[in-house]
Amino acid sequence: MFNLANIDSEEDLKELFIEDWNWENPRNPLLPIDFPEDLKSKIGDCRILAEKLAYKIYLFTLKGLDLSEREMKSLQRKILAISETKRLIDNGIFIFSYDSFKYIDFVQAEKVGQKIKIKRFAITPDNRNKLRTPQEQLQNLNLTGIQIEPALIRERIEEAFKVEVITEKFYDGYIAVFEDIKKSLQKERAKEVEDKEKKLKDFIHQVLNRMMFIYFVQKRGCFANDKNFLANFWDVYKNKFKGDDKFHKEWLNVLFFEALCKQYRNRDYLGNLNEVLKDAPYLNGGLFEENELDRIGWEIPDELFDEVFEFFEGYNFTVEESTPLEIDIEINPEMLGNIYELLVNVEEKEEQAKAGIFYTPKTEIELMFRRSLVEFLFNKTGISKEKIYRFVFIDEETKPEGIFPKNEAAAILKELDEILVLDPACGSGHYLVVMSQILYQLKEILWKITGEKHLDKYDEKKKIIEHNIYGNDIKKWAVQVAKLRLWLDLFVDADLKQLRSQREPILPNLNFKIRYGDSLLQRIGNEIVNIRRTKNLFHSSGKTEQLKNLISKKQYVYESGSVKDFELTLKSEKDLLINTISNEVIKLQKEIQRVNTELARGTGFQDDLYIKKAEQKLLFEEELKKEKASLEKELEQIKKYREELAKLKEPPMIWDLAFAEVFMMKNGFDIIIANPPYVRQEEISDLDGFYSKSEYKEKLIEQIISDWQYGYSGEKLLSSPINIDRKSDLYVYFYLKGLKLLNENGVLCYISSNSWLDVGYGKDLQEILLKRVPVIAIYDNQAKRSFAHADVNTIIALVCAPKFKEDDEEIKKNNVRFIMFKKPFEEIVSAQNFIELEKDKGLKEFPEGKRMETEDLRLHTVNENALFEWGKNKETNKYEGNKWGGKYMRAPEIYWKILEKGKGKLVRLGDIAEVRRGFTTGANEFFYLEDITENCSGAIHHTSKSVPNLRYCRNGAGWEGWIEEEFLKPVIKSPRECKSIIINPKDLKYKILMCQKEKKELKGTHILKYIEWGEKQEYHKNLTCNVRNKWYELNIREKSAVFLVPIINENMRAVVNGKNKENLVYNSDVVLDILFKDNKLLLCFILNSTLTHFFAELEGRTALGEGALKLQIYEASRLYLINPMLLANHLLLEKLEKIFNIIASREIKSIFEELGIDENKPIRKQQPNPLPDRKQLDDIVFDILGLTEEERREVYWSVCELVQNRLAKARSVCKKKQ
């Protein structure tokens, strides 16, 4: 196999590509490019090195560089941005060499709109012995022994530069090392501690995290300029002491707890390393101080360190993070976030789903934060929004000094200096890092405009983290990774003087900046604490000065505090809360005593001067009694707080205590930005383990309702309490909590599942937003899904802080923007595009709002007050929800035209029929049986002939036996069994067990034996079975006329339940049944029309992510369809029956095949050519609506685009997974 480490000339590269990898010599190697003068001096030569078909390998030899990685990257980007070079990108790989091939970069470039995205493998003198990843991945460029065709070459190039490969390989290696260490340490006799298994896992992560951190930072040469220090450190030990099992305790711990914490003392056995360790950087930050986990006594044996170093040494580590357009394929800090996504729990992958944690791409984070900044800065300064857009979304062509005059730049800078930003579900810290980077970049621009003096980059970024950035997460290990990410991002900008300083720690202590705890539930013991309650207690108890003192202590911990300082300050935090609560107890007791005194005197007055009538006196006493009851209730709760606090080692996670400085300075955060966890309602649980599942959900609801009953100053609001659907996914609670953590001028931006736009439980969130929150915009992307490892489609929601005044004018006047981007975010996001969206130019009026559409995006604007009215039930006058995603984001223009032409002709399915779920058995393995009688031989076959009413069956749990035929009914168990649009019971594989008899009536039967077998398996204890009178009894129900398959991939199917009553069957809960009293063939005909499929695409939920669309019962009930009564004349019915019989004789194909559209070609460049029977069916429907030929084509194109877009969006990440 070739060895990249040995390449040191153009001839070596030619030999590699042409002789080893089956590329060819170029027919003409010359590359005549007229470079600008500033580049000519940097390019020694450029030529075509090799080629294959239309693909070429380009070699650029550079000169006159200072050897910095940043200069190399900058020069490469400039070269590729020239128009003559840019046209080579699609079919080329670029190799850049410098300093006699000591430095070689393999580059794949990609056009992203007008921008260029670069992926790079870098070979340097420092990493030549760590080229395992490029060595393996670039092997994809080997074309030997494969069938050469352009598509395959393109595929192999993409595979060679696929970033996900290194992430997954590193993860797999990490897991293997982790598991081996765990197995070894489980055998050690360590100190007995509570929750030992979890602490062991945390300990191993901690050791490996510390080692990884050193692998990153040693690249700065801060260990006597040894950029491979840690491996050399191990080598010195191995040569002298390997096998003594002292490396962990006497070498690694000395490095961690002494050398990196400015507490080093010489060790004779370390020899020359003493000088290196004595001058090691003073890191601090808490990462390298001994803690509880270290003191348990686990020590990793030497033989396992061999494995650890072999793993780490196979990768090249770099301190600099990639950007969306500049990706180095090596281990960088950003990749820790990707790995964290996979490492949520190394033993149970379900834990990731349980925690709902998925890693947000950097492009989305930048969009979210920059867009939030625009809104925040506009609200605070009133400066032109267009100017702010050009500043916040600045591109390479924009000159900073041309954006603002000096006074406006100073106003913006003041706001950025004081901004308070939170990620309440910070995970691995990706948002925190990106936000700190953006804030520095923007402030750097403003310093140039204002001429204001500032510190160096390291100190300014340290200030940003100290003053502007906050995070919290329920996963302790995630918090540690988040800190590590921020430290590394800071470390990269420390200069050599700072690295070698022994006076001040390089890294700040982030323990009070990134907290660990439940972001949703604030509790002291079992008692809920609403937001701002603690802040108000500090104020009312006169503890403001003590609170300021606590904030000063936290600041000291950040700048230079040790772990001990942190622990003492944490105790001060708890003590302050206890003292405050104790003062409040005394205060309340005095208030109660006052009320008692007044009651004892009979009135609150000395005489009857002010109370002339007995009735008034009684009223006054009643008021006193109410006041007393309220005070006693509050006192009881405050005492419980005190009791529970006394039991805790650390203060609880209470927002206005944990981030007291935020609520003291601004009464909340300016911007809250997050990717809240994706956890379905049935999976919501307390990750702290304090509550059961059901208790936790009830407490969540209690907490959020309580939070929303108080305003920004802690005052009780008069508005009615909010409603929360118990079927809400976890992210809904994060929306409602996040909004309450904002200050009055704040902005919230979340990327979340899009399901709340359309599903039932989204109704409550929609109503709360429409009544109380100015909704700025909802962004979606039909071209690309954001998360590779989550089967979920997402939107980005941008909203302002809540308004608590009823009928707020700002909300009434606000226009909500629904924006569907048709290209990936990285191609479409720019200042100009956002500026154009604000102008509302070219909008057409529609029944619900205004809209415009271009090749790049679709914009639909709706007045917020009108949006509320359109979601109300006209009879009850209550808000019942609206299809925001279907109607305002996905719906094409033809949708609104059809609604207009369909007035009086379209009905909702639920208005003419009852839509029901099929059987939910609670024990499918028991109730669904396969009749295998006819496949049996011997005794079984003989019995079936002699006793015809018995059937030999098999269930999903492996049971086989006889059951009486009277208890077995044909059933559709899977949509795949609906092959034709008329169900034939003979085509069905399964029977469903239907028994209404008591056990005593079944004496001596085979079914009784089967029921008893089921009870041994404890099926009767299952939740659904347990609530029935007879656990094995499924209620007999009227059989439906039509079934609707609710999962839609490439086609929608409705099927008739048998031709006659004798052929009717039941259905499982994976198929919806429709009770319809009239002509079932007519209803099935309409449901199978292309128009109904079109409406289903807009009515159903696309949040499944894998590309499928699903209709729940209420969504199917809302489907628009032609009123069957309009088809009920004799001649039309005869025609319909003929068409129906033709369609029934064949299988329903994909929508593309049905309509004669090639899904692999641009939809609108094709003329639809529907199958003859399909066209006849659709024409009847279209004729009733009076659609023109152009409008009929539009329906066909639109339904194909809707299907194509959701499938393509799912595939956009499936490619990454492969």
ABEGO torsion letter per residue (X at the ends): XBBAAABABAAAAAAAAAAAAGBBBBABABBBBBBBAAAAAABABBBBABBBEABBBBBBBBBGBAGBAAAAAAAAAAAAABAAAAAAAAABBBBBBBGGGABBBBBBBBBBEABBBBBBBBBBAAAAABAAAAAAAAAAABABGBBBBAAAAAAAAAAAABAAAAAAAAAAAAAAAAAAAAAAAAABBBBBBBGAAAAAAAAAAAAAAAAAAAAAAAAAGABGGBAAAAAAAAAAAAAAABGAGAAAAAAAAAAAAAAAAGABBBBAAAEAAAAAAAABBBAEGGAABBBAAAAAGBBBBAAAAAAAAAAAAABBBBABBBBAABBBBBBBAAAAAAAAAAAABAABAAAAAAAGBBBBBAAAAAAAAAAAAAAAAAAAAGBBAAAAAAAAABBAABBAAAABBAAAAAAAAAAAAABBBBBABAEAGAAAAAAAAAAAAAAAAAAAAAGBBBBBAAAAAAAAAAAABBBBBABAAAAAAAAAAAAAAAAAABBAAAAABAABBABBBAAAABBBEBAABBBBEABBBBBGAAAAAAAAAGAAAAAAAAAAAAAAAAAABBAAAAAAAAAAAAAAAAAAAAAAAAAAAAAAAAAAAAAAAGBABABAAABABAAAAAAAAAAAAAAAAAAAAAAAAAAAAAAAAAABABBBBBAAAABAAAAAAAGEBABBBBBBBBBBAAABBBAAGABBAAAAAAAAAAAAAAAAABBAAGBBBABBBBBBBAABBAAAAAAAAAAAABBAABBBBBBBBAAAAABAAAAAAAAAAAAABBBABBBBBAABBABAABBBBBBBBBBBBBBABBGBAAAAABBBBBBBBABBAAAABBAAAAAAAAAGBGBBBBABEBBBBBAABBBBBBBAAAAAAAABBAAAGBBAEBBAAAAAAABBAAAAAAAAAABGABBBAAAABBBBBBBBAGBAAAABBBBAAAABBEAAAAAAAABAABBBBBBAAGBBEBBBAAABBBBBABAAABABABBBAAABABBBBBBABBAAAABGBAAAAAAAAAAAAGAAABAAAAABABAABBBBBBBBABBBBABBBABBBBBBBEABAAABBBBBAABBBBBBABBAAAAAAAAABAAAAAAAAAABBAAAGAGBBBBBAAAAAABBBBBAAAAABAAAAAAAAAAAAAAAABBBBBAAAAAGBBAABBAAABBBBBBAAAAAAAAAAAAAAGBBAAAAAAAAAAAAAAAAAAAAAAAAAAAAAX
